[in-house]
């Protein structure tokens, strides 16, 4: 699976985990995560996965995609298999095989 925005690769992995129709990518599959992701103030707590961390995605041209990705750094027991994995909003990025 590959995540792109305007031709820029954001993440790529053959080892995603699908939960509720969303592909969760291993943290190591995100390209330049420290440069591409900035913290978001958006907050949400999923009833069964726990507290969500949202990220804005910054493209090479400086364009920022607000809340383009999210993760569960410390999920509840039922979602431990996606600890730290990153998912992306399908309406803000292109996800393809």
DSSP file (Angstrom, degrees, kcal/mol; ACC not computed):
  #  RESIDUE AA STRUCTURE BP1 BP2  ACC     N-H-->O    O-->H-N    N-H-->O    O-->H-N    TCO  KAPPA ALPHA  PHI   PSI    X-CA   Y-CA   Z-CA
    1    1 A X              0   0    0      0, 0.0    12,-2.6     0, 0.0     2,-0.4   0.000 360.0 360.0 360.0 145.3    0.0    0.0    0.0
    2    2 A X  E     -AB  12  96A   0     94,-2.9    94,-2.4    10,-0.2     2,-0.5  -0.997 360.0-155.4-136.6 134.9    1.2    3.5   -0.8
    3    3 A X  E     +AB  11  95A   0      8,-3.2     7,-3.3    -2,-0.4     8,-1.3  -0.938  23.4 169.2-109.3 127.9    0.0    6.9    0.4
    4    4 A X  E     -AB   9  94A   0     90,-2.5    90,-2.9    -2,-0.5     2,-0.4  -0.951  22.7-164.2-135.3 157.0    0.6    9.9   -1.8
    5    5 A X  E >  S-A    8   0A   0      3,-2.0     3,-2.5    -2,-0.3    88,-0.1  -0.964  83.0 -18.8-138.2 123.2   -0.4   13.6   -1.9
    6    6 A X  T 3  S-     0   0    0     -2,-0.4     3,-0.1     1,-0.3    87,-0.0   0.848 129.8 -50.4  49.1  39.6    0.2   15.5   -5.1
    7    7 A X  T 3  S+     0   0    0      1,-0.2     2,-0.5     0, 0.0    -1,-0.3   0.372 111.1 122.9  83.6  -4.5    2.8   12.9   -6.3
    8    8 A X  E <   -A    5   0A   0     -3,-2.5    -3,-2.0     1,-0.0     2,-0.4  -0.804  62.5-129.3 -92.8 125.8    4.7   13.0   -3.0
    9    9 A X  E     +A    4   0A   0     -2,-0.5    -5,-0.3    -5,-0.2     3,-0.1  -0.605  30.3 172.6 -75.1 127.5    5.0    9.6   -1.2
   10   10 A X  E     -     0   0A   0     -7,-3.3    21,-2.4     1,-0.4     2,-0.3   0.776  66.4  -5.1-102.0 -40.6    4.0    9.9    2.4
   11   11 A X  E     -AC   3  30A   0     -8,-1.3    -8,-3.2    19,-0.3    -1,-0.4  -0.990  56.5-175.2-154.6 151.9    4.1    6.2    3.4
   12   12 A X  E     +A    2   0A   0     17,-1.5     2,-0.3    -2,-0.3   -10,-0.2  -0.939  18.9 143.3-153.8 128.9    4.6    2.8    1.8
   13   13 A X        -     0   0    0    -12,-2.6     3,-0.3    -2,-0.3    -2,-0.0  -0.980  42.8-153.2-163.1 148.7    4.3   -0.7    3.2
   14   14 A X  S    S+     0   0    0     -2,-0.3    -1,-0.1     1,-0.2   -12,-0.1   0.333  95.0  68.9 -97.3   2.4    3.2   -4.2    2.5
   15   15 A X        +     0   0    0    -14,-0.1    -1,-0.2     2,-0.1    11,-0.1  -0.245  65.4 144.0-118.2  43.3    2.6   -4.7    6.2
   16   16 A X        -     0   0    0     -3,-0.3     2,-0.5     9,-0.1     9,-0.2  -0.419  42.2-137.4 -77.5 159.1   -0.4   -2.6    6.9
   17   17 A X  E     -D   24   0B   0      7,-2.1     7,-2.6    -2,-0.1     2,-0.6  -0.982  14.6-141.6-116.8 126.0   -3.1   -3.6    9.4
   18   18 A X  E     +D   23   0B   0     -2,-0.5     2,-0.4     5,-0.2     5,-0.2  -0.782  25.8 169.8 -94.1 123.0   -6.7   -3.0    8.3
   19   19 A X  E >  S-D   22   0B   0      3,-2.4     3,-2.1    -2,-0.6    -2,-0.0  -0.992  72.0 -15.4-132.6 124.2   -9.0   -1.8   11.1
   20   20 A X  T 3  S-     0   0    0     -2,-0.4     3,-0.1     1,-0.3    -1,-0.1   0.852 129.0 -52.7  51.4  39.6  -12.5   -0.6   10.3
   21   21 A X  T 3  S+     0   0    0      1,-0.2     2,-0.4     0, 0.0    -1,-0.3   0.464 114.6 115.0  80.0   1.9  -11.6   -0.2    6.6
   22   22 A X  E <   -D   19   0B   0     -3,-2.1    -3,-2.4    65,-0.0     2,-0.6  -0.882  63.2-132.7-107.5 136.0   -8.5    1.9    7.3
   23   23 A X  E     -D   18   0B   0     -2,-0.4     2,-0.6    -5,-0.2    65,-0.5  -0.762  17.7-155.2 -84.7 122.6   -5.0    0.8    6.5
   24   24 A X  E     -D   17   0B   0     -7,-2.6    -7,-2.1    -2,-0.6     2,-0.3  -0.895  11.7-149.8 -99.6 122.6   -2.7    1.4    9.5
   25   25 A X  B     -E   86   0C   0     61,-3.7    61,-2.9    -2,-0.6    -9,-0.1  -0.712  21.7-105.3 -95.9 139.8    1.0    1.8    8.4
   26   26 A X    >   -     0   0    0     -2,-0.3     3,-2.2    59,-0.2     4,-0.4  -0.332  33.0-118.2 -57.4 143.7    4.0    0.8   10.5
   27   27 A X  G >  S+     0   0    0      1,-0.3     3,-1.3     2,-0.2     6,-0.2   0.845 113.7  59.4 -54.0 -35.6    5.7    4.0   11.9
   28   28 A X  G 3  S+     0   0    0      1,-0.2    -1,-0.3     5,-0.0    -2,-0.1   0.640  94.9  65.1 -70.1 -13.0    8.9    3.1   10.0
   29   29 A X  G <  S+     0   0    0     -3,-2.2   -17,-1.5     2,-0.1     2,-0.5   0.575  76.4 100.2 -86.9  -8.8    7.0    3.2    6.6
   30   30 A X  B X  S-C   11   0A   0     -3,-1.3     3,-0.9    -4,-0.4     2,-0.4  -0.680  77.9-126.3 -81.3 122.9    6.3    6.9    6.9
   31   31 A X  T 3  S-     0   0    0    -21,-2.4     5,-0.2    -2,-0.5    -2,-0.1  -0.539  82.7 -16.2 -73.1 124.2    8.7    8.9    4.7
   32   32 A X  T >> S+     0   0    0     -2,-0.4     4,-3.2     1,-0.1     3,-1.3   0.899  77.4 177.6  49.4  50.1   10.6   11.6    6.7
   33   33 A X  H <> S+     0   0    0     -3,-0.9     4,-2.3     1,-0.3    -2,-0.1   0.864  75.4  55.4 -53.0 -40.8    8.0   11.5    9.5
   34   34 A X  H 34 S+     0   0    0      1,-0.2    -1,-0.3     2,-0.2    -2,-0.1   0.802 118.2  34.5 -65.2 -27.5    9.9   14.1   11.5
   35   35 A X  H <4 S+     0   0    0     -3,-1.3    -2,-0.2     1,-0.1    -1,-0.2   0.801 121.2  46.2 -92.3 -34.9    9.7   16.5    8.6
   36   36 A X  H  < S+     0   0    0     -4,-3.2    22,-3.7    -5,-0.2     2,-0.4   0.786 104.3  63.2 -82.2 -29.6    6.3   15.6    7.2
   37   37 A X  E  <  +F   57   0C   0     -4,-2.3     2,-0.3    -5,-0.3    20,-0.2  -0.829  54.5 179.4-106.9 134.3    4.2   15.5   10.3
   38   38 A X  E     -F   56   0C   0     18,-2.2    18,-2.8    -2,-0.4    -3,-0.0  -0.925  39.2 -93.6-122.0 155.4    3.4   18.3   12.7
   39   39 A X  E     -F   55   0C   0     -2,-0.3     2,-0.3    16,-0.2    16,-0.2  -0.315  35.7-150.9 -67.4 147.2    1.3   18.0   15.8
   40   40 A X  E     -     0   0C   0     14,-1.4    14,-0.3     2,-0.2    -1,-0.0  -0.883  16.0-141.4-115.8 150.9   -2.4   18.8   15.6
   41   41 A X  E     +     0   0C   0     -2,-0.3    -1,-0.1    12,-0.1     2,-0.1   0.518  65.7 119.4 -85.3  -6.5   -4.6   20.2   18.4
   42   42 A X  E     -     0   0C   0      1,-0.0    12,-0.5    12,-0.0     2,-0.4  -0.361  47.4-163.3 -64.1 136.6   -7.5   18.0   17.3
   43   43 A X  E     +F   53   0C   0     10,-0.1     2,-0.3    -2,-0.1    10,-0.1  -0.954  18.4 156.7-125.9 143.0   -8.6   15.6   20.0
   44   44 A X  E     -F   52   0C   0      8,-0.5     8,-2.9    -2,-0.4     2,-0.5  -0.950  23.3-154.4-159.2 143.4  -10.7   12.4   19.9
   45   45 A X  E     -F   51   0C   0     -2,-0.3     2,-0.3     6,-0.2     6,-0.3  -0.970  15.6-145.6-123.0 116.8  -11.1    9.3   22.0
   46   46 A X  E  >  -F   50   0C   0      4,-3.0     4,-1.6    -2,-0.5    -2,-0.0  -0.607  17.8-129.3 -77.4 136.5  -12.3    6.2   20.4
   47   47 A X  T  4 S+     0   0    0     -2,-0.3    -1,-0.1     1,-0.2     4,-0.1   0.824 103.9  20.4 -57.5 -32.8  -14.5    4.1   22.7
   48   48 A X  T  4 S+     0   0    0      2,-0.1    30,-0.3    28,-0.1    31,-0.2   0.650 129.8  42.3-113.7 -17.4  -12.5    0.9   22.0
   49   49 A X  T  4 S-     0   0    0      1,-0.3    27,-2.3    29,-0.1     2,-0.3   0.764  97.2-142.2 -98.1 -29.6   -9.1    2.1   20.6
   50   50 A X  E  <  +F   46   0C   0     -4,-1.6    -4,-3.0    25,-0.2    -1,-0.3  -0.713  49.9   5.7 107.7-157.7   -8.5    5.0   23.0
   51   51 A X  E     -F   45   0C   0     23,-0.4    23,-0.4    -2,-0.3     2,-0.3  -0.470  66.3-144.1 -74.0 130.8   -7.0    8.4   22.7
   52   52 A X  E     -F   44   0C   0     -8,-2.9    -8,-0.5    -2,-0.2     2,-0.5  -0.736   5.0-152.3 -97.4 140.4   -6.1    9.5   19.2
   53   53 A X  E     -FG  43  71C   0     18,-3.0    18,-2.2    -2,-0.3     2,-0.3  -0.966  17.5-156.2-107.8 124.7   -3.1   11.6   18.2
   54   54 A X  E     - G   0  70C   0    -12,-0.5   -14,-1.4    -2,-0.5     2,-0.4  -0.734   5.1-159.8-101.3 150.7   -3.6   13.6   15.0
   55   55 A X  E     -FG  39  69C   0     14,-2.8    14,-1.8    -2,-0.3    13,-0.8  -0.976  13.7-139.4-128.7 141.9   -0.9   14.9   12.6
   56   56 A X  E     -F   38   0C   0    -18,-2.8   -18,-2.2    -2,-0.4     2,-0.5  -0.775  26.0-134.5 -88.8 145.4   -0.9   17.6   10.0
   57   57 A X  E     -FG  37  65C   0      8,-2.3     8,-3.1    -2,-0.4     2,-0.5  -0.908  14.1-156.6-106.9 125.6    1.1   16.5    6.9
   58   58 A X  E     - G   0  64C   0    -22,-3.7     6,-0.2    -2,-0.5     2,-0.1  -0.891   8.4-151.0-105.4 123.8    3.5   19.0    5.4
   59   59 A X    >   -     0   0    0      4,-3.0     3,-2.5    -2,-0.5   -53,-0.0  -0.459  32.0-101.7 -87.9 163.1    4.4   18.7    1.7
   60   60 A X  T 3  S+     0   0    0      1,-0.3    -1,-0.1    -2,-0.1    -2,-0.0   0.796 122.9  55.8 -55.4 -29.6    7.8   19.7    0.2
   61   61 A X  T 3  S-     0   0    0      2,-0.1    -1,-0.3     1,-0.0     3,-0.1   0.422 122.9-105.0 -84.4   3.4    6.2   23.0   -1.2
   62   62 A X  S <  S+     0   0    0     -3,-2.5    -2,-0.1     1,-0.3     2,-0.1   0.274  72.4 145.1  93.6 -11.6    5.1   23.9    2.4
   63   63 A X        -     0   0    0     -5,-0.1    -4,-3.0     1,-0.1     2,-0.5  -0.384  38.1-147.9 -61.2 134.9    1.4   23.0    1.8
   64   64 A X  E     -G   58   0C   0     -6,-0.2     2,-0.8    -3,-0.1    -6,-0.2  -0.924  10.1-154.9-114.3 131.0   -0.1   21.6    5.0
   65   65 A X  E >   -G   57   0C   0     -8,-3.1    -8,-2.3    -2,-0.5     3,-1.2  -0.882  26.5-134.8-101.3 104.6   -2.9   19.0    5.1
   66   66 A X  E 3  S-     0   0C   0     -2,-0.8   -10,-0.2     1,-0.3   -26,-0.1  -0.374  79.1  -9.1 -66.7 131.5   -4.6   19.5    8.4
   67   67 A X  E 3  S+     0   0C   0     -2,-0.1    -1,-0.3     1,-0.1   -11,-0.3   0.866  83.6 151.2  51.6  43.3   -5.3   16.4   10.4
   68   68 A X  E <   +     0   0C   0     -3,-1.2    21,-2.0   -13,-0.8     2,-0.3   0.705  62.5  25.1 -76.4 -19.9   -4.3   14.2    7.4
   69   69 A X  E     -GH  55  88C   0    -14,-1.8   -14,-2.8    19,-0.2     2,-0.3  -0.940  62.5-170.7-142.3 161.3   -3.2   11.3    9.6
   70   70 A X  E     -GH  54  87C   0     17,-2.3    17,-2.9    -2,-0.3     2,-0.3  -0.977   2.8-178.0-149.5 162.7   -3.7    9.8   13.0
   71   71 A X  E     -GH  53  86C   0    -18,-2.2   -18,-3.0    -2,-0.3     2,-0.5  -0.957  28.5-127.0-152.8 168.1   -2.3    7.2   15.3
   72   72 A X  B >   +i   83   0D   0     13,-0.6    12,-1.8    10,-0.5     3,-0.7  -0.840  24.2 177.1-121.6  90.5   -2.9    5.5   18.7
   73   73 A X  T 3  S+     0   0    0     -2,-0.5    -1,-0.1     1,-0.3     2,-0.1   0.831  85.9  19.5 -64.6 -31.9    0.4    5.8   20.6
   74   74 A X  T 3  S-     0   0    0    -23,-0.4   -23,-0.4     9,-0.1    -1,-0.3  -0.561  88.9-179.9-136.6  69.6   -1.1    4.1   23.7
   75   75 A X    <   -     0   0    0     -3,-0.7   -25,-0.2     4,-0.2   -26,-0.1  -0.154  34.0 -93.4 -72.4 165.6   -4.2    2.3   22.6
   76   76 A X    >   -     0   0    0    -27,-2.3     3,-2.0     1,-0.1     4,-0.1  -0.254  49.8 -92.9 -66.5 165.4   -6.6    0.3   24.8
   77   77 A X  G >  S+     0   0    0      1,-0.3     3,-1.5     2,-0.2     4,-0.2   0.839 123.6  60.6 -52.5 -40.1   -5.9   -3.4   25.1
   78   78 A X  G 3  S+     0   0    0    -30,-0.3    -1,-0.3     1,-0.3     3,-0.2   0.695 112.2  38.7 -64.5 -18.9   -8.3   -4.3   22.2
   79   79 A X  G X  S+     0   0    0     -3,-2.0     3,-2.2   -31,-0.2    -1,-0.3   0.122  74.2 119.8-118.5  19.9   -6.2   -2.2   19.8
   80   80 A X  G X   +     0   0    0     -3,-1.5     3,-1.7     1,-0.3    -1,-0.1   0.788  66.1  70.3 -57.1 -28.1   -2.7   -3.0   21.0
   81   81 A X  G 3  S+     0   0    0      1,-0.3    -1,-0.3    -4,-0.2    -2,-0.1   0.654  99.9  47.1 -67.2 -14.0   -1.8   -4.5   17.5
   82   82 A X  G X  S+     0   0    0     -3,-2.2     3,-1.9     3,-0.1   -10,-0.5   0.155  75.8 151.0-111.5  19.1   -1.9   -0.9   16.0
   83   83 A X  B <  S-i   72   0D   0     -3,-1.7   -10,-0.2     1,-0.3     3,-0.1  -0.309  81.1  -6.2 -53.4 118.7    0.3    0.8   18.7
   84   84 A X  T 3  S+     0   0    0    -12,-1.8    -1,-0.3     1,-0.3   -11,-0.2   0.313  98.7 137.4  78.3  -9.9    2.0    3.7   16.9
   85   85 A X    <   -     0   0    0     -3,-1.9   -13,-0.6   -13,-0.3     2,-0.4  -0.373  48.4-131.3 -69.3 151.7    0.8    2.7   13.5
   86   86 A X  E     -EH  25  71C   0    -61,-2.9   -61,-3.7   -15,-0.1     2,-0.3  -0.898  20.1-170.8-114.7 131.2   -0.4    5.6   11.3
   87   87 A X  E     - H   0  70C   0    -17,-2.9   -17,-2.3    -2,-0.4     2,-0.4  -0.800  11.2-145.4-114.1 161.0   -3.7    5.8    9.3
   88   88 A X  E     - H   0  69C   0    -65,-0.5     2,-0.5    -2,-0.3   -19,-0.2  -0.951  22.0-107.8-130.7 144.8   -4.7    8.5    6.8
   89   89 A X    >>  -     0   0    0    -21,-2.0     3,-1.9    -2,-0.4     4,-1.2  -0.592  24.2-145.8 -72.2 123.0   -7.9   10.2    5.8
   90   90 A X  T 34 S+     0   0    0     -2,-0.5     5,-0.2     1,-0.3    -1,-0.2   0.738  97.8  56.0 -63.1 -24.5   -9.0    8.8    2.4
   91   91 A X  T 34 S+     0   0    0      1,-0.2    -1,-0.3     3,-0.1     3,-0.1   0.467 111.8  43.0 -87.6  -0.3  -10.4   12.2    1.4
   92   92 A X  T <4 S+     0   0    0     -3,-1.9     2,-0.3   -24,-0.2    -2,-0.2   0.536 119.9  27.7-117.5 -13.5   -7.1   14.0    2.1
   93   93 A X  S  < S-     0   0    0     -4,-1.2     2,-0.5   -88,-0.1   -88,-0.2  -0.853  77.6-110.4-137.7 171.8   -4.6   11.6    0.5
   94   94 A X  E     -B    4   0A   0    -90,-2.9   -90,-2.5    -2,-0.3     2,-0.5  -0.954  29.4-169.8-107.5 126.3   -4.4    8.9   -2.2
   95   95 A X  E     +B    3   0A   0     -2,-0.5     2,-0.3   -92,-0.2   -92,-0.2  -0.972  17.1 160.0-117.7 123.0   -4.1    5.4   -1.0
   96   96 A X  E      B    2   0A   0    -94,-2.4   -94,-2.9    -2,-0.5    -2,-0.0  -0.950 360.0 360.0-141.1 158.2   -3.3    2.7   -3.6
   97   97 A X              0   0    0     -2,-0.3   -94,-0.1   -96,-0.2    -1,-0.0   0.443 360.0 360.0 -82.8 360.0   -1.9   -0.8   -3.8
